[in-house]
Amino acid sequence: MSVITRLTTAKSRESRINIYLDGKYSFCLPADVVAREGLRTNQELSPGQVKALAAADRHRRCLNAATRYAGYRPRSEFEVRQRLRRRGFEDDCIEKVVTDLKEQGLIDDTSFARFWKENRQDFSPRSRWLTGVELRRKGIDPELIDRTVSEVDDNDAAYRAALHKSRHLPLSDYQLFRRRLGEHLKRRGFSYEVITKTIDRVWQENGNNSE
């Protein structure tokens, strides 16, 4: 049996209580959990009780870390798992937290893939291929990637990317214009054919003829 020898309010957060067992710090619990469990100084706890309370503390910390991370912007399941592993949480705790968040709809790879694709197309248009590469890096299922990127029109995306870039390029030198815009579109993952057509289209729309 272990004995609660001290209960103190956590310095960083008053809503949490530090639990000391047999004179040594053991774990920290939310104040409402301490009240609900009736924990008090000099109370004896069985090994099973200690294990359950410590597990509850780990789960709460893991859940809070995951919720904060997923709250900043949508995250894939893979991203959340990786983040929690880097924070040092154990796999069984991560598994339970991920399951909880999926049930609450806070982790949803289908929604995440759609968000990623739409965000890219709205603010930084890139090719269907490159969008797929990025989603693979986020751990998205290949079939889901295929369904998501199938909506990307490379010609339209390349044109929108080129229009934005062309505002910052000289329109008096076709070769320079072509090289810089081509490099930009290549970095966005577009094919040679799409790049060539897009450059000519944007150049001509600016009242020029290819040389």
N, C-alpha and C positions, 0 to 999 in steps of 0.2 A: 504493500500500500504506500502511496505517496501522500504527503500532507501539504496543503496550501499554506505556505508560511507568509505570503505577502501578496497584496493586491494593490497595484498603483495605476494611476491614470497615465496613459501614454503621453509623453511630452508633445509629440507632433500632432496627435489627434485626441481630443478630450473624449471622443465617443468610443475609445478603445481602452481596454484594461490589460495591463501586463500581469501575467500569472507566474508566480514563483512557487516552485515545488521543492520541498526539502532544502530551502535556502538558496536555490539557484533559479535564474530566469528560465522559464520553460517555453511559453508561447504567449500570444496576445489574442484577445477575443473582443468582439464588439460588446459594449456595455449592456445592450439589450439581451445578448446571449448569456452574459454573466448573471443578469437578473433572472432570466427565465430558468436557468439551471440552478439558481439558488446558491451559487458559489460564494464561499466565505472563508476567511482566515481560520486556520486550524481544522478545516474540513479534510477528511480522508478521501482519497480517490483510488479506485482500483486501477490496475494496468489497462483494463478495457476502457474505463472512463477517460483516462489520460489519452489513450490512443484516439478515441473518438473526438475528444475536444481538440487535440492537435490537428487531426484531419480536417475538422470544421474550420480551423484557422487557416490551414493551407488552401482549402477550397475557396474561402472568402477572399483571400489575397490573390489567388489565381484568377478568380472571377472578376475582381475589381480591375486587375491588370488588363485582362482581355477586353472588358467593357470600355475602359478608357481608350485602348488602342483601336478598337473597332468604332469608337464614337467619333474619332477625328475625321475619318472618311471611310467609305465601305472597304472591307478587307475580305480577301479570300480565306477559305478555311486553312489553306497551306500557310498563308502569311501569319495568321493568328497562332497556329501551332509552333511555327518557327520562332515567333516573338516570345512565346511563353517558355520554350526550351532555352532560349538565350537568357531569360530571366531566372533560370534555374529550377523551374517547377518540374515535378516528376510526371512521367507519362500517364499514370492512372488518374492523376488530378487534372491534367490537361484534357484527357479523353472525356471526363465527366463535364468539365466546363464547356468544351466545344459542343458536346451533345446538348447541354442546357441552352446555349446561345443559338444553336440551330433550331431547337424547338420554339424559341422565342422569336425566330426570324431575324436575329441580329447577325447571323452568318448564313449567307445564301449565295452560293457560287453562281447560280443563274443570274441573280440580280447584279452581283458583282461584275460578271463578264459583260453584261449589258451596259452597266455604268462605265466600265473602263473603255469599251468601244465608243460609246457616245461622247464621253469626255475627250477622248483623243480626236475624234472626228470634228468636234465643235471647236476645240482650242489648239490642236496641233495635228492636223490631218496627216495620216500616214497610210501606207498600203495595207491591203487585206493580209498579206503575208507577214508584215512586221507586227501588225496588231495581234496576229496569232502567236508569233514568237513571244511577245510580251505576256500574253495570257498563259502560255506554257510555263514561263518563268514564275508565274503566280500560282502554279500548281493546278490549273483548271483542266478538267477532263477533256481529252482530245475531241470527243463527239460534241461536247458543249461548245468548244472552240469553233469547230466547223460550222455549227448552226449560227453562232454569233457573228463570225466574220463574213459569212455568206451575204450579209446585208451591206457590206462595204463595197462601194463602186469605186474602183481604182481611178478611173478617168475623172470622176467628179472630185474625189479626194485630192488627187494630184493638182487639179486646176485650182482648187481653193488654197492649197498650200503654196502654189506658184504665185497666185495673185498677191498674197500677203508678202511673200519674199520679194517680188518684183518691185514693190514700192521703194525698196532700199537699194535697187540696182541701177546702174547707169543705162540709159536708153539710147545712147549715141554710139555704142560699140556692140554690135551683135555677137561677136566671138566671146567677148568678156561676159556679156549678159548670158549667153548660152552656157558657158563654162560654169559660172557661179550658180546659176539656177539649176543646172544639171546636177552639180554636186549636192546641192540642197535636197533635191528630189530623190537622189540616190540614197542619201542618208535616211530618208523617210521610207525606203524599201520599195520604191517603184521600179518597174521593169524599164529596160532601154526603150522599148516601143512606146510605152506610156509617157516616158520622160520627153522623148523627141516630139511627139504630137503636142504635148502640153506646152513645151517651150515655144514652138512655132505659133500656137494659138495665142498665147499671151503676148508674144512679140508683135504679131499682126494686129491684135486688138489695141495696141498702143500706137497704131498708125504707121508701122514700119514694115519693110519687106526683108525677108531672109537674104543674106548675102552668101 
